[in-house]
Amino acid sequence: MGRLVYLMIFRAEYYQEKALDLHQREREIKAARGRILDANGTVLADNRTVCTISVIHSQVTDPEEVIRVLAKMLEMDEAQVRKKVEKVSSMERIRTNVAKETGDAIRSMGLDGVKVDEDFKRYYPYGDLASTVLGFTGADNQGIIGLEVKYESCLKGHNGTILTTTDARGIELEGEAEDRIEPVAGSDLQITIDYNLQMYAQQMAEKVMEEKQAEGVSILLMDPRDGAILAMVNVPEFDLNDPFTLNTGEGAGELTDEERQDALNRMWRNRSINDTYEPGSVFKIVTASAALEEGVVKPDDTFTCPGYRVVEDRKIRCHKVGGHGQETFVEGVMNSCNPVFIDVGLRLGADTFCSYYDRFGLMDLTGIDLPGEAGTIMHRQEDIGTVELATMAFGQSFQVTPVQMAATVSSLINGGRRVTPHVGLRVLDEDGKESVSLRKEKGERIVSEETSASMRAILEKVVAQGSGKNGAVEGYRVGGKTATSQTLPRSANRYISSFLGFAPADDPQVLGMCIIYDPKGVYYGGTIAAPVIREILANILPYLGVEKE
């Protein structure tokens, strides 16, 4: 009697749980993953209904028929199916991501012990569009790279459960109702990228990549007022619906497993944020802004360029062999003259120069809401000598990411306030209403409004009359800067050509950046990268509602 009291009262909860575990079979109901929508509501990442086929060993009454039917319907080897069907387990999964039509056909046959559960598979309607930004999911529908993994917590949802009652042998009891815990779908994510801008930028990138037989091309479009990413292209892109097939055309048999994985990792990299590069002359925007803000140079200060400048024991050349002669600071920017910027850098001094690097945010990550952002590769301040300072002033001997460069320039031309580049716009509830805002507020002031206005005016002259004239767009005021830098080792003669432009120059609403990696033939940024941004701006400014003057 005492033992019964102990079991039935003091241990009742424990044995009730044991009985439930013994009598109930649990099957998961997958939750639909939240969609990813562009700025206008176009669906960029969606779900397709698929099925998961499983068998419950204790409920199979005709194993030979089950093996024959499943092998035929699922196009699997009979031996492989037999191994799973004959395995003694509470539930054995035969195949996932089965087409819904096939799953429905198997369900209609009413095979004892065979369970067909609906599941969801990620589907990308536009294939390779924004592949390195959106990212993709694995077999378990969990995000692997890009926005899919960054916003996993809001996209993934919560799975449901089906509970069935069985006898001691694990056979379902007839007449017993199933208990269901319904799944909760993930939230939709709306992003700042515009499908139309992304598609057009990708077409332009693919065109110039083919024309220049380049290793790759990155194009970044950003709203400099708040850091919203309007388009982010890194060609060659890859097919999001088939992310484990290399876009290089190499077959699986040609590579070892390790080589193949390395190739996949390279293919999935978002060069705009994961890779650093020497920015070259585009960085002169940063040096000029720091010099104007610090007051070590005025727009009408005069300099002399004989075609080189000797710094300690180094002869550092200008791109114009014969030199630019006498020129003002503004003309030095327009001509992209290295000796002028060497002089300006030396006027600033290493300590002041580094303090502006820090103030402009170049020593920190931008904080963009994409995984794997790389940091700036810079000399230690104590190691910066005169030669290092001279080369840093015109954008060499250190490396930044393209998105860091675009964010910094945006901050310098938007009135002087730091912006955080971002792709997320808002999280939507089940009614399509905003539940969480992902917008980023402007940060601290990094230069005065006067310095910012001066830089806009100077960079407009660069495009109107200087080295960036191939970036000019009829009817619009455009500012910008060209750049051509060599990759390491210098002896390889590999170049990175780039152009950064923005419009309207007096009130920037869009900033565009094109980077061409290792182009063949002519490699000057002003010649091959500037026309790409010109074409893009000419087409997207009317689309964005910016009227011609």
N, C-alpha and C positions, 0 to 999 in steps of 0.2 A: 504493500500500500504506500509506504514511504517513497519507494522508487518510482511508482506511478505518479505520485504528486510531484516529485522532482522533475520527471520527464514532461508531464502534461502542463505544468504551470511555470516552473522556473526555466525549463529548456524549450518551451513551446515554440518561441520565435525561431530558434535555431533549426528545429526539425521541420517547421513549416517551409523555411527557405530550402532545406535539403530536398523536401518532397517536390517543391516547385521545380527545382533544377532537374530532378529526375523525370518528372512528368511532362515538362514543357520543352519544346524545340523552338529555337529562336532563329529567325531569318531577318536579315537586314533589308530595309527599304532605302535605297539611295535617294538623297535629296538632290534636287536640281540645283546646279551651280548658277550663281548670279551671272547675268549677261554683262558684257562690256560695250558701252555705247559711246559713239563719238560726240562731239560738242553739239551736234544738231539732232542727235537721237538715232543715227544710223547704227545698226547692230554690227559690231566688229567681232564679237565672240559670243557664240550661242551654244545650245545643247541639242543633241539628237537623241531620240529614245532608242536604246538598244536593250538587249536581254542578257541575263546571266543564267546559264544552264547548270544545274546542280543535281546530284542524286543523294538520296538518304538510303544507305545500305540496308537498314532493317525493314524498309518499306518496299523494296524491290521484290516483286513476285515472279517476274520472268526476266532474269538477267540477260539471257541470250538475245531476246527481242530488244531490250533496252540498248545493248551494245551495238546490235546491227543497225537500229534506227538512228542512234546518235552519231555513229561513225559516218553513216551516209548523209544525214542532214547537215552535220557540221563539217563535212569533208575532212575528217580526221582518220588517222590510222586505227584500225580495230584494236590492235594490241595496246595502243596508248589509252583508248577508251576503256578496254577491259580492265587494265590496271587500276583505273580510278573507280570503276563501278564495283569491282570486287574488293576494294579496300574497305576494311571494317572501320567506319568512322561515323560520327553523328551526321555530318554532311560533307560531301566532297564536290568541289567546284570542277566542272568539266571544261567550260569555256566562258569567257567574258566577251563583251562587245560584239555579241551576235546580232545580226540584223533583225529588226522587229518582226519582219515578215516570217523569217525562219523560226523565231521564238514562238510566234503565234501558231505556226504549223505544228511544232512539237507539242505545244500545250493542248491543241485540239485532239491529239492522238490519245490522251488520257492514260499515259504509261504510269503504272504504279511506281512510286518512289522517285519520279523525275519532277523536279521543280523548275519552273520558268519564272524568274523575277525580272521586272523591268528595271532598267538602269539608265544612266545618262552618259553620253560620250561628248566631249567638247568638240565643237565644230566652228571653223573659221570661214565665213562666207567668201572672203576675199583672198584666200590662199596665203600669199607671201606678204601682203600689205602690213607694214609696221611690225614685222615678225619679231625683231629684236626688242621692240618696246612692249608689245602685248605679251609675249612669252607663250608657253603652252603648258598642258597638264600631262601627268603620267597616267599609267593604267588605272590607278586608284582615283583618278580625277582630282589629284592634288597638284597645285601649281608648282612648276619647276624653275622657270626663269621669268624675268620681266614683271609686268603688272600682275600676272597670274599668281606669282608667289608673294609680291609685295603686299597685295590686298587680299591674301588668302583668307584672313579671318572674317572679312565681310562677304566674300564671294562663295565660300564653301557650303554654307547651310548646315543643317543638322539632320542626320539620317534617322529614319523611323525603324520600327520593328514589327514583325509578324510573329505572334506566339501561338503555337498549336499544342494541344494536349495529347499525350501518347500514353500507351500502357507501359509495363515494365520492360517489354522487348523493344520499345521505341516505335511501335506502330501507332499511327494516328487513330484516335477514337472517333468513330462515326457519330454524328449528331452533336459533337462538341463544337461550339462556335470559336472562330479564331479571334484572338485579341490583337488589336492593331494600335500602335503608337505612330501617328502620321508624321511623315518627314516635314521639316521646315526648309523651304527653299532659301538659297543664299540671296543676298541683296544685289541689285544691279549697281554697277559702277559706271558713272558718266565721266568721260575724260575731256581734256582740253583740245586734243588733236581733232582736226577737221578732216573727214574722209577725203573731201575734194582736194584740199591742199596737200594732204599726204600722198594721194594718188598722182597728182601732177608733179610734185617734187620727186617722187620715185621715178617717174618716167624721164624727167630731166637728168637725174643721176645716172640711170641706165644708159641714156643716150651718150652722155659725155664719157662714161666709162668705156663704152664700146669704141667711140671715136678716138680716144686717147690710149686705148689698150691698157687702162690703169688697173692697178691691183684692187682698188676699191674706191668708192666715193661716199662721203657723208654730207648730208644737207640738213641743216637745222633752221627751223622758222620759229621765232619766239615773239611774244608781245613784250616789248621792253618796259612797258608800264608796270606789269605785275609779275613777269616771269613765266606766264602761261606758255607751254610748248604747243605750237600750232601744227607742227610736223617735225618728225625726226626719222630720217632715212639713213640706212647704212647698207648700201648695195655692195656685193650681191646679198639679197635677202634670201630666206629659205621658206619652204612650204610648211606652214603651221599645222596642216592636216597630215603631214608626213615628216615630222621633225627629225627623224633618225636616219633619213636618207640624205647623203651629202650632196650639196649643190655644186660640187666640183665635177660631178660625173664619174668619180672614182667608184669602182665596184667594191663590194665587201671583201671579195677574195684577194684584192690587191694589197690590202693593209692588214697588219696584225691588229689584235684587239686594242692594244695600247695606242697604236697609231690612229686607229679609227676614232677612238674616244678623244684623242687630242684634236683631230680634225673636226669632230662635232663641236667640241668646246670653242674652237676658233670660229666656226660657223655661227654659233649662237651668241658670240660676243657683240655687245652694243658699243661700237667704236667711239660713239659720241660721249660716252661716260666711262667705259671700262678701260680705254687706252689713252695714253698721253702722247703728246707730240711737241716738237719745237714750234711755237706759234709764228716765229719770224716777224716780219714787219707789221702784222696786225697788232702786235704787242706795243708798237710805238704809240698807240692810242693811250695805253696805260702810262707810259713814261711821260708823254706830253701832258696828260692830266695831272700827274703828280708834280711836274715842274711848274705848271701854271698855278696850281693850288698853293705850292710852297713859295711861289714868287721868285724863283731863281731864273725865270725867263719870261719875257714879254713877247707877244705876237710879232712885234716889229723889230726885235733884236736881230742883229746881222751876224752871219757866220760865213766862213770861207771853206769851200770844199775843193781840194786839188785832186780828188779821186781816191784819197786814202787818208788815214790818220795813224800816226805812229804812237803807240801806247806801250811804254816801257820798251821791251825789245821786240814788240810785235808790230807788223805793218798790216793794219786792218783796212781792207779795201771797200770802196763804195761800189754799188752795182754799175755806176757809170764810170768807166775807166778814166776818161778825160776829166772827170769831176764836174761839179755844177757851178764852180766859181763862187762869186759872192751871192748870198741869198739870205732872206729873212727866215725867222723860225717857221712862219706859216708856209713859206715856199719850201723849206726843208721837209716839212710834213708832206706837202703836195708832191715833192720829188722823191719821197721815201729815202732821204739821204742819210746814210749811216754815220758819216763824220759829224753831222749836226747832232744826232742823238747820242753819240759818244761824248761830245762836249756837254750836252745837257745832263747825261748820266753822271759825269764827273762833277758837275756843279752840285748835283743833289748829294753825292757822297753815299757810301755804302749804308751807313746807319739810317739816314733819312729814307733812302730808297727802300730798304727792308721794312721800315715802319709803314710806308705806303702800301707795300705788298700785303702786309698784315691788315692794314686798315681797309684795303679793297677786298679782303676776303680770300686772297689768292693762296694763303697758307692753310686754309681750312677747306673741307668739303663744302660743296654748294648746298647739300641737303636735299637734292632732287629725290623724288619718291620713286626711284628705280634702284634695284639692288646692284651692288658691285662697283659703286663709284670709286674711281682711282683718285689719289691725292696728287698734289703738285710735287714734282721732283726738283728740288732747289738746292743750291749751295748752302752750307752752313754759314751763318753771318760772319763768323770769325775767319772763314776761308775765302771771303770775297776780297780779292785784291783789285788793283786798277784794271787789269786785263779782263777779269771776270765781270766787273762792273760795266766796262765798256761794251762787252758783248751782250750782257743782259739788257742793256738799255735799248738795243734794237731787236730783242726777242730771240737770242740764241744762248746756248749753254745751260738751258733749263727746260723743263717740260710741264705742260698743263693739259687738261682734258679740253676737248672742243666745247663742252657745255659750260665749263668754268670760264673759258674765254668769252663766250656769248653772254653769260650772266654778268660778268664784270663790265663788259662794254655797255650792256643794257643799263647797268647802274650808273655809268659815267655820262650817258646821254639823256637819261630820263628826268633830269633835274638834280641828280646826285644822290639818290637813295638806293640802297642795296636791295636787290630783288632775289627771291628764291625760285629757281626754275622748278616747275611742277607740271605733272601730267594729270593727276587726279583733280577732278572738278567737284564732284559731289557723289555721295552714296544715296541711292533712292530706296524708298520703302516699297511695299507691295502695291501701293496705289500710284507709284511713279512720282511721288513727292519727295523733295529733298529731306533726308533725315540727318545727314551729316555733311557739312560744308568742308571741302578740302582746299579752298582758296588760300593763298598765302598773302599775308599783308606785307607791305613794304617795310624794310628794316631801317637801320640807322642811316643817317646821312654820312656819305663818304667823301663827297666834294661839295663845294658851294654851288648854288644855282648859276652863279656867274661863270665859274669854271666849266660847268656842264654846257652852258649856252655857247661859250667860246669853242669848246670841242665840237659841238654840232656844226658851227659855222665853218671851222677849219676843215672838218671832214667832208662837208658839202663841197668845198673848193677842191678837195682831192679828187672827187668824182667829176666835178664840172670842168676843171682845168688841168688836173694833175695826173698821177699815175693810175688812177682808178676810172679814167674816162670811159672804159668799156663797160662800166656798170651803170652809166647814165640811162635814165628812162624818160622818154619824151613826155612832157606834161606834168612831171613830178620832180620835186626837189629830193635828191638822193644824196646821202652821205655814205662814206665807206672807206675801206682801206684794203689794199692788196698785200699779199705776202708770198714769198717763195723761200722755203727752207730745205736744207739738206738733212737726210737721216744719217745716223751713225752706222758704220764707220763712213767718214766723208769720202774715202777712196772708192766707195761703191757707186758713187754718182747716182744716187737715188734721191728724188726730190718729193716734197709735199707742197702742192700749190693751193693757195686758198684766197678767198675774198670774203670780207664781211661788209654788208651794206644794210642801210636802214632808210625808211621813208615814212612820212614826209620828214625832211631834214630838220625843219623847225619844230615839229611836234611828232616825234617818232611813234608809230603805231605798230610797225612790224619790223623785225630785224631778221635778216637772212644770212646764213653762213654756209659756204660751200668749200669742202676740203677734198682735194683729189690726191690720192696716194699713188706715188710712183707712176706718173704719166709718161708715155713715150713721146719722143719728138720734143716740140716746144713745151716748156714746163713752167713758164712764168705765170704767176697767179693772175696778174692783170690781163693776160692774154687769153687764158683758158677757163679760169674760175669766175672772173667778173661777168662775162657774158651769160653764164648760167643764172646767177642771181638777177641780172638785168631782165632776162626772160621771165623768171619767176615773179619778180616784182611787177612787171608790166601786166601780167595776167591776174595776179591775186589782189592787187590794190583796188581795182574796180569791184571785184568780188567782195572785198571787205568793206565796201562802201566809201572808199577814199576817192574823192573827186579830183580830176585833173585841174591844175591851175591854168 
